[in-house]
């Protein structure tokens, strides 16, 4: 009886050990290696698209009346929406009195100036431009939608 208890105990211990992920305690799991960082940046840059200055000016042309001074979008980048085949999510860094460096996100079915409709996706875009709120349209693109943060990340 005692021998069978020992055999069962060894079998259970072996099963537990095989299910446990044992790693080097000196290794930091949250820190990416330089090669992993480079791969991440390359993947991100493959998804990021340039937005022409003409398109950025077009978006900035929809400034709210109560925004003082000229609103400029000094740099921008876009990604394709993973949820809408013909939609681009465009992040733009804005410059105007009181909003220097704020990033807004808009959605459009074109990256060409005047080539499509523009919708304001996040609260920054909604607060400073007159475009319809994307989450209140049939497209229902919310600030938390897939691709919104990715568009913002393209500006980093």
Secondary structure, DSSP 8 states (H G I E B T S, - for coil): -HHHHHHHHHHHHHHHHHHS----TTS-TTS--HHHHHHHHHHHHHH-EE--HHHHHHHHTTB-TTS-S--EEEEEEEEE-SS-TT-EEEEEEEESTT-TT-EEEEEES-SSTTSS-EEE-SHHHHHHB-SEEGGGSTT---TTSTTHHHHHHTT-
